[in-house]
């Protein structure tokens, strides 16, 4: 008897946790927060690409100047 009631209790807890998790994921504030995080990530990636391009251009210009001298 104890084992069966404990299993049912665990199942009820699992169902409640799933329900709360689904509500949290479907909530508008969480979706907005995730969108903001994605936009911040995109901005960081673009900034890294621009910095890399700037570094490559600087190296290219310095190599050209060294060849001229």
Buried (B, 14 or more C-beta within 10 A) or exposed (E): EEEEEEEEEEEEEEEEEEEEEEEEEEEEEEEEEEEEEEEEEEEEEEEEEEEEEEEEEEEEEEEEEEEEE
